[in-house]
Amino acid sequence: MQRGALLDAARSLLSEGGTEALTFPALAERTGLARSSVYEYFRSRAAVVEELCEVDFPVWAAEVETAMQAAEGPEDTVEAYVRAQLALVGDRRHRAVVAISSSELDAGAREKIRAAHGGLVAMIGEALEALGHEQPRLAAMLLQGIVDAAVRRIELGAAEDPEVITEAAVGMALRGVRG
């Protein structure tokens, strides 16, 4: 239960203040634990990050996959893939992951994030192949680039409304640069 409370506190700290806010004293304060007790659960900030990735990415990926499975046809699947990821931007778990991935992480944490993103990219390959892409893996990686750019734009609090960014990303994914 304490480990879960620490992870929940870490999510809150990351989503509220970015990686600078994720400190062991702040985790201790949020959970009511002694600072030394936090070290009993996690050896470093990177260990907190790694565990957040292990816990949150699969849940996030399952939500994206569920949206894709509800779609009818490959084009609708691509749209669901984009929309589901962008809908998660407001979710505290996602804000924490974005904060995490923009920080300096050790190799283990970076590898977990890379692997999780690789899982997302792999999910869309079949739909892209059905749309006639000769290199569905490459197309999936480029499609994820569109999603990642839209996520960053939304996270930055860009001048455009998040819905406008989402519609632009979906349009780019389905029609490329054609207007």
Secondary structure by P-SEA (a helix, b strand, c coil): caaaaaaaaaaaaaaccccccccaaaaaaaacccaaaaaaccccaaaaaaaaaaccaaaaaaaaaaaaaacccaaaaaaaaaaaaaaacccaaaaaaaaaaaccccaaaaaaaaaaaaaaaaaaaaaaaaaccccaaaaaaaaaaaaaaaaaaaaacccccaaaaaaaaaaaaaccccc
